[in-house]
Every structure is written in structure tokens, then in C-alpha cells.
Amino acid sequence: MSLEELRGHFFWLTSVVIRTDLRPGEAVIELSSECAGATLRLVGIVHARADLGDPDGGFVAEVLVRELPQYGPWPPEARHLLSHHDNRRSLQWLTIIGPNEEVEILAAELIDR
């Protein structure tokens, strides 16, 4: 199931795996609801931050995926990421926010499956 198909459902952050030992680095994030699940894979990680409060997975209040353009202005809320921009490509910015969790990943490509 894709991320779009989870819209309107309550879901949980089931797992976050960040592999910086791979070239290019990648992250795999699993989200689940009572009736479905989605796996997001980000390839070419240039920045990752995960503050996870619940080791068993927490409720997700918001998942945002935004493309930060190769050229042109980035949104003000992404200014803290400008040092990771190389002007060679657009970047995918994933943020997951929950009451006790916050995940932020900036990568070259996002694959939801």
C-alpha cells in the first residue's frame, strides 16, 4: 500500500532503519494502521534525524513529503537544511511527527511501495 492510500487513517510508526553504511545511504520506514501498512524507502540520504520516544512505535499525527527544488527558493521551514543542498538535484524532504516521535530525512529519492 502506498502512503497516499493511508490518508484519512490513524497509523503508527512501526520501524525506522537508517543505513549510512550503504552507498548511497538509505532509510526504510514502516507505517501501519489497523487495516493496512506502507513502506517508504529513501535513497541517497544527505541528512537524517530521528527522535523516537516510544520503542514499540508511536502514533503518527502527520507525515509530510516535500520536494525541495534544485533551483529557486526553499520554504522558510527548510532553511536549517540549506547546508545539505549541492545545487545538483532536487531533494525529497520527509517529516514524520507524532506526540513522542519526530523523524526528518532529506534524500535524493523517495520510493513508497
N, CA, C and O atoms as a DFTB+ gen file, in Angstrom:
452 C
 N C O
     1  1       0.848      -1.176       0.000
     2  2       0.000       0.000       0.000
     3  2       0.889       1.234       0.000
     4  3       1.941       1.234       0.640
     5  1       0.495       2.262      -0.691
     6  2       1.286       3.484      -0.770
     7  2       0.896       4.451       0.339
     8  3      -0.126       4.288       1.005
     9  1       1.729       5.445       0.514
    10  2       1.480       6.469       1.525
    11  2       0.158       7.182       1.269
    12  3      -0.566       7.508       2.210
    13  1      -0.155       7.422       0.016
    14  2      -1.403       8.107      -0.334
    15  2      -2.624       7.314       0.129
    16  3      -3.634       7.901       0.517
    17  1      -2.537       5.998       0.092
    18  2      -3.677       5.167       0.488
    19  2      -3.908       5.154       2.000
    20  3      -4.969       4.730       2.458
    21  1      -2.928       5.613       2.775
    22  2      -3.117       5.708       4.230
    23  2      -3.822       6.998       4.640
    24  3      -4.207       7.156       5.798
    25  1      -3.989       7.911       3.697
    26  2      -4.633       9.191       4.011
    27  2      -6.003       8.951       4.644
    28  3      -6.806       8.161       4.149
    29  1      -6.245       9.649       5.743
    30  2      -7.531       9.529       6.420
    31  2      -7.579       8.431       7.478
    32  3      -8.576       8.316       8.191
    33  1      -6.525       7.622       7.599
    34  2      -6.476       6.559       8.602
    35  2      -5.577       6.988       9.761
    36  3      -4.673       7.806       9.587
    37  1      -5.834       6.431      10.938
    38  2      -4.909       6.583      12.055
    39  2      -3.817       5.542      11.863
    40  3      -4.114       4.375      11.607
    41  1      -2.554       5.950      11.984
    42  2      -1.496       4.966      11.799
    43  2      -0.337       5.220      12.740
    44  3      -0.231       6.267      13.379
    45  1       0.526       4.222      12.800
    46  2       1.641       4.212      13.732
    47  2       2.953       4.080      12.973
    48  3       3.015       3.501      11.889
    49  1       3.990       4.630      13.571
    50  2       5.344       4.459      13.073
    51  2       5.839       3.129      13.633
    52  3       6.098       3.012      14.831
    53  1       5.968       2.133      12.767
    54  2       6.318       0.783      13.196
    55  2       7.820       0.597      13.300
    56  3       8.302       0.012      14.270
    57  1       8.581       1.092      12.301
    58  2      10.037       0.977      12.375
    59  2      10.716       2.025      11.505
    60  3      10.164       2.503      10.514
    61  1      11.940       2.364      11.916
    62  2      12.804       3.269      11.168
    63  2      14.176       2.615      11.119
    64  3      14.781       2.358      12.160
    65  1      14.668       2.345       9.919
    66  2      16.004       1.776       9.744
    67  2      16.781       2.719       8.834
    68  3      16.395       2.941       7.687
    69  1      17.875       3.270       9.347
    70  2      18.717       4.187       8.582
    71  2      20.058       3.508       8.372
    72  3      20.735       3.151       9.336
    73  1      20.445       3.327       7.114
    74  2      21.692       2.639       6.773
    75  2      22.648       3.626       6.114
    76  3      22.551       3.885       4.915
    77  1      23.558       4.169       6.888
    78  2      24.560       5.074       6.328
    79  2      25.800       4.320       5.863
    80  3      26.689       4.905       5.244
    81  1      25.864       3.012       6.163
    82  2      26.994       2.209       5.701
    83  2      26.841       1.799       4.234
    84  3      27.806       1.341       3.623
    85  1      25.666       1.954       3.672
    86  2      25.431       1.653       2.254
    87  2      25.796       2.868       1.411
    88  3      25.749       4.000       1.891
    89  1      26.155       2.634       0.166
    90  2      26.433       3.721      -0.763
    91  2      25.524       3.561      -1.966
    92  3      25.719       2.612      -2.725
    93  1      24.557       4.414      -2.191
    94  2      24.215       5.550      -1.349
    95  2      23.454       5.097      -0.107
    96  3      22.852       4.024      -0.090
    97  1      23.490       5.927       0.928
    98  2      22.771       5.623       2.164
    99  2      21.281       5.534       1.915
   100  3      20.756       6.143       0.982
   101  1      20.597       4.764       2.764
   102  2      19.149       4.654       2.584
   103  2      18.449       4.517       3.931
   104  3      19.054       4.136       4.933
   105  1      17.180       4.832       3.925
   106  2      16.320       4.688       5.098
   107  2      15.066       3.949       4.673
   108  3      14.533       4.171       3.586
   109  1      14.602       3.065       5.547
   110  2      13.351       2.347       5.313
   111  2      12.465       2.609       6.520
   112  3      12.854       2.353       7.660
   113  1      11.273       3.121       6.255
   114  2      10.331       3.489       7.303
   115  2       9.048       2.727       7.065
   116  3       8.519       2.710       5.953
   117  1       8.546       2.091       8.124
   118  2       7.296       1.347       8.018
   119  2       6.229       2.033       8.858
   120  3       6.445       2.373      10.022
   121  1       5.073       2.225       8.233
   122  2       3.893       2.792       8.873
   123  2       2.792       1.752       8.793
   124  3       2.683       1.034       7.798
   125  1       1.976       1.666       9.834
   126  2       0.885       0.690       9.795
   127  2      -0.365       1.263      10.447
   128  3      -0.302       2.119      11.330
   129  1      -1.498       0.761       9.979
   130  2      -2.791       1.085      10.586
   131  2      -3.462      -0.243      10.911
   132  3      -2.872      -1.305      10.710
   133  1      -4.682      -0.186      11.407
   134  2      -5.392      -1.427      11.742
   135  2      -5.649      -2.285      10.509
   136  3      -5.732      -3.509      10.608
   137  1      -5.774      -1.651       9.356
   138  2      -6.147      -2.403       8.160
   139  2      -5.090      -2.424       7.058
   140  3      -5.261      -3.126       6.062
   141  1      -4.001      -1.667       7.217
   142  2      -3.037      -1.590       6.117
   143  2      -1.684      -1.124       6.630
   144  3      -1.519      -0.805       7.808
   145  1      -0.727      -1.093       5.722
   146  2       0.607      -0.605       6.041
   147  2       1.271      -0.023       4.811
   148  3       0.836      -0.265       3.685
   149  1       2.321       0.740       5.029
   150  2       3.081       1.320       3.927
   151  2       4.556       1.310       4.307
   152  3       4.918       1.488       5.470
   153  1       5.385       1.099       3.310
   154  2       6.835       1.141       3.494
   155  2       7.377       2.252       2.619
   156  3       7.099       2.302       1.421
   157  1       8.154       3.146       3.219
   158  2       8.788       4.235       2.495
   159  2      10.277       3.965       2.456
   160  3      10.876       3.627       3.477
   161  1      10.873       4.109       1.303
   162  2      12.313       3.900       1.157
   163  2      12.906       5.167       0.562
   164  3      12.491       5.625      -0.503
   165  1      13.874       5.721       1.261
   166  2      14.567       6.914       0.794
   167  2      15.993       6.526       0.463
   168  3      16.664       5.868       1.258
   169  1      16.457       6.931      -0.712
   170  2      17.783       6.558      -1.191
   171  2      18.593       7.825      -1.424
   172  3      18.067       8.838      -1.884
   173  1      19.874       7.756      -1.102
   174  2      20.745       8.915      -1.265
   175  2      20.578       9.905      -0.134
   176  3      20.412      11.101      -0.370
   177  1      20.621       9.419       1.083
   178  2      20.406      10.270       2.259
   179  2      21.527      11.290       2.399
   180  3      22.709      10.954       2.324
   181  1      21.131      12.541       2.603
   182  2      22.105      13.591       2.890
   183  2      21.938      14.147       4.307
   184  3      22.817      14.844       4.813
   185  1      20.809      13.836       4.939
   186  2      20.563      14.268       6.327
   187  2      19.493      13.356       6.912
   188  3      18.507      13.042       6.246
   189  1      19.687      12.931       8.158
   190  2      18.675      12.124       8.842
   191  2      18.700      12.450      10.323
   192  3      19.763      12.593      10.927
   193  1      17.510      12.564      10.896
   194  2      17.368      12.794      12.328
   195  2      16.127      12.049      12.783
   196  3      15.063      12.169      12.175
   197  1      16.265      11.282      13.853
   198  2      15.128      10.540      14.395
   199  2      15.123      10.664      15.910
   200  3      16.047      10.210      16.585
   201  1      14.082      11.277      16.432
   202  2      13.856      11.364      17.878
   203  2      12.660      10.470      18.170
   204  3      11.513      10.852      17.941
   205  1      12.942       9.276      18.677
   206  2      11.899       8.281      18.894
   207  2      11.673       8.099      20.386
   208  3      12.563       7.651      21.109
   209  1      10.476       8.449      20.840
   210  2      10.172       8.359      22.255
   211  2       9.630       7.013      22.689
   212  3       9.823       6.613      23.838
   213  1       8.959       6.308      21.800
   214  2       8.326       5.039      22.141
   215  2       9.020       3.909      21.386
   216  3       8.908       3.834      20.163
   217  1       9.744       3.017      22.097
   218  2      10.462       1.951      21.400
   219  2       9.555       0.955      20.690
   220  3      10.021       0.221      19.818
   221  1       8.276       0.911      21.039
   222  2       7.335      -0.004      20.401
   223  2       6.588       0.636      19.238
   224  3       5.657       0.040      18.696
   225  1       6.981       1.825      18.857
   226  2       6.294       2.514      17.761
   227  2       5.233       3.437      18.309
   228  3       4.499       3.080      19.230
   229  1       5.154       4.623      17.743
   230  2       4.221       5.605      18.255
   231  2       3.218       6.047      17.220
   232  3       3.399       5.853      16.018
   233  1       2.153       6.646      17.718
   234  2       1.108       7.193      16.871
   235  2       1.672       8.333      16.038
   236  3       2.453       9.143      16.538
   237  1       1.285       8.401      14.783
   238  2       1.748       9.434      13.859
   239  2       0.644      10.459      13.664
   240  3      -0.477      10.119      13.284
   241  1       0.970      11.708      13.924
   242  2      -0.002      12.778      13.727
   243  2       0.078      13.352      12.312
   244  3      -0.928      13.788      11.751
   245  1       1.295      13.347      11.738
   246  2       1.463      13.984      10.430
   247  2       2.655      13.382       9.693
   248  3       3.714      13.157      10.278
   249  1       2.465      13.128       8.409
   250  2       3.546      12.722       7.515
   251  2       3.537      13.705       6.347
   252  3       2.526      13.868       5.664
   253  1       4.674      14.352       6.133
   254  2       4.788      15.297       5.030
   255  2       5.956      14.905       4.150
   256  3       7.043      14.604       4.642
   257  1       5.731      14.910       2.860
   258  2       6.802      14.701       1.885
   259  2       6.784      15.919       0.975
   260  3       5.784      16.219       0.323
   261  1       7.911      16.608       0.950
   262  2       8.004      17.800       0.117
   263  2       9.252      17.717      -0.748
   264  3      10.298      17.243      -0.305
   265  1       9.134      18.176      -1.971
   266  2      10.300      18.245      -2.845
   267  2      10.924      19.622      -2.680
   268  3      10.258      20.645      -2.837
   269  1      12.203      19.630      -2.364
   270  2      12.943      20.878      -2.271
   271  2      13.666      21.054      -3.602
   272  3      14.493      20.218      -3.966
   273  1      13.370      22.120      -4.330
   274  2      13.835      22.256      -5.708
   275  2      15.345      22.440      -5.830
   276  3      16.014      22.931      -4.921
   277  1      15.852      22.027      -6.987
   278  2      17.272      22.211      -7.282
   279  2      17.600      23.696      -7.346
   280  3      18.609      24.139      -6.797
   281  1      16.758      24.455      -8.009
   282  2      16.947      25.896      -8.129
   283  2      15.739      26.579      -7.524
   284  3      14.660      25.992      -7.438
   285  1      15.919      27.792      -7.114
   286  2      14.793      28.549      -6.586
   287  2      14.733      28.472      -5.078
   288  3      15.513      27.747      -4.460
   289  1      13.842      29.191      -4.496
   290  2      13.802      29.280      -3.031
   291  2      13.232      28.011      -2.383
   292  3      12.328      27.366      -2.914
   293  1      13.782      27.689      -1.243
   294  2      13.224      26.635      -0.397
   295  2      12.275      27.300       0.594
   296  3      12.421      28.488       0.881
   297  1      11.310      26.556       1.119
   298  2      10.402      27.151       2.100
   299  2      11.175      27.561       3.364
   300  3      12.185      26.941       3.696
   301  1      10.718      28.574       4.051
   302  2      11.422      29.050       5.245
   303  2      11.660      27.960       6.298
   304  3      12.689      27.969       6.973
   305  1      10.723      27.029       6.439
   306  2      10.869      25.975       7.449
   307  2      11.960      24.958       7.101
   308  3      12.298      24.107       7.923
   309  1      12.514      25.043       5.881
   310  2      13.592      24.131       5.466
   311  2      14.958      24.812       5.489
   312  3      15.949      24.215       5.068
   313  1      15.025      26.015       5.961
   314  2      16.298      26.757       5.933
   315  2      17.410      26.052       6.699
   316  3      18.581      26.175       6.338
   317  1      17.062      25.321       7.745
   318  2      18.089      24.611       8.515
   319  2      18.753      23.496       7.703
   320  3      19.770      22.946       8.125
   321  1      18.191      23.165       6.554
   322  2      18.729      22.105       5.701
   323  2      19.569      22.633       4.533
   324  3      20.142      21.839       3.787
   325  1      19.651      23.933       4.365
   326  2      20.342      24.511       3.209
   327  2      21.797      24.058       3.091
   328  3      22.314      23.955       1.979
   329  1      22.453      23.791       4.190
   330  2      23.859      23.369       4.122
   331  2      24.014      22.002       3.458
   332  3      25.120      21.636       3.062
   333  1      22.922      21.239       3.330
   334  2      22.967      19.919       2.697
   335  2      22.677      19.976       1.196
   336  3      22.759      18.956       0.511
   337  1      22.342      21.145       0.688
   338  2      21.979      21.307      -0.716
   339  2      23.234      21.475      -1.565
   340  3      24.102      22.282      -1.234
   341  1      23.337      20.718      -2.658
   342  2      24.526      20.768      -3.500
   343  2      24.278      21.398      -4.872
   344  3      25.176      21.409      -5.714
   345  1      23.076      21.921      -5.106
   346  2      22.697      22.550      -6.379
   347  2      22.788      21.620      -7.578
   348  3      22.791      22.089      -8.715
   349  1      22.863      20.309      -7.352
   350  2      22.934      19.354      -8.468
   351  2      21.620      18.631      -8.698
   352  3      21.430      18.017      -9.748
   353  1      20.710      18.690      -7.737
   354  2      19.460      17.933      -7.858
   355  2      18.425      18.474      -6.866
   356  3      18.758      19.162      -5.901
   357  1      17.186      18.147      -7.132
   358  2      16.156      18.430      -6.140
   359  2      16.258      17.343      -5.061
   360  3      16.802      16.267      -5.309
   361  1      15.743      17.625      -3.891
   362  2      15.812      16.687      -2.774
   363  2      14.421      16.437      -2.217
   364  3      13.553      17.307      -2.281
   365  1      14.214      15.254      -1.675
   366  2      12.946      14.878      -1.049
   367  2      13.095      15.043       0.463
   368  3      14.033      14.524       1.068
   369  1      12.170      15.761       1.052
   370  2      12.220      16.061       2.483
   371  2      11.023      15.383       3.147
   372  3       9.879      15.786       2.938
   373  1      11.291      14.368       3.936
   374  2      10.256      13.621       4.650
   375  2      10.280      14.018       6.112
   376  3      11.332      13.992       6.750
   377  1       9.118      14.387       6.649
   378  2       8.994      14.619       8.086
   379  2       7.818      13.809       8.606
   380  3       6.744      13.773       8.005
   381  1       8.049      13.169       9.728
   382  2       7.007      12.402      10.410
   383  2       6.940      12.952      11.826
   384  3       7.945      13.014      12.534
   385  1       5.742      13.348      12.223
   386  2       5.568      13.971      13.531
   387  2       4.486      13.239      14.302
   388  3       3.395      12.989      13.789
   389  1       4.801      12.904      15.523
   390  2       3.848      12.289      16.435
   391  2       3.999      12.927      17.797
   392  3       4.877      13.768      17.990
   393  1       3.170      12.549      18.737
   394  2       3.279      13.131      20.071
   395  2       4.649      12.894      20.712
   396  3       5.143      13.754      21.442
   397  1       5.262      11.749      20.451
   398  2       6.545      11.416      21.065
   399  2       7.640      11.133      20.050
   400  3       8.759      10.797      20.437
   401  1       7.349      11.261      18.765
   402  2       8.298      10.939      17.714
   403  2       8.428      12.091      16.735
   404  3       7.479      12.829      16.471
   405  1       9.642      12.218      16.205
   406  2       9.854      13.137      15.096
   407  2      10.989      12.573      14.250
   408  3      12.080      12.298      14.750
   409  1      10.713      12.408      12.971
   410  2      11.694      11.881      12.024
   411  2      11.810      12.879      10.887
   412  3      10.807      13.366      10.365
   413  1      13.050      13.180      10.509
   414  2      13.299      14.084       9.392
   415  2      14.406      13.461       8.543
   416  3      15.493      13.162       9.037
   417  1      14.111      13.273       7.265
   418  2      15.089      12.694       6.357
   419  2      15.088      13.505       5.063
   420  3      14.040      13.809       4.494
   421  1      16.286      13.840       4.625
   422  2      16.489      14.547       3.366
   423  2      17.277      13.617       2.463
   424  3      18.375      13.182       2.809
   425  1      16.710      13.316       1.302
   426  2      17.339      12.318       0.418
   427  2      17.105      12.689      -1.045
   428  3      16.277      13.537      -1.378
   429  1      17.866      12.022      -1.892
   430  2      17.745      12.263      -3.327
   431  2      16.462      11.702      -3.910
   432  3      15.899      12.275      -4.842
   433  1      15.992      10.576      -3.363
   434  2      14.838       9.914      -3.960
   435  2      13.975       9.266      -2.880
   436  3      14.493       8.700      -1.918
   437  1      12.661       9.355      -3.047
   438  2      11.698       8.691      -2.170
   439  2      10.914       7.677      -2.987
   440  3      10.383       7.982      -4.055
   441  1      10.858       6.467      -2.456
   442  2      10.086       5.401      -3.113
   443  2       9.064       4.914      -2.101
   444  3       9.445       4.364      -1.068
   445  1       7.776       5.099      -2.367
   446  2       6.777       4.486      -1.481
   447  2       6.235       3.260      -2.185
   448  3       5.943       3.288      -3.381
   449  1       6.106       2.200      -1.439
   450  2       5.654       0.952      -2.033
   451  2       4.624       0.301      -1.165
   452  3       4.120      -0.770      -1.504
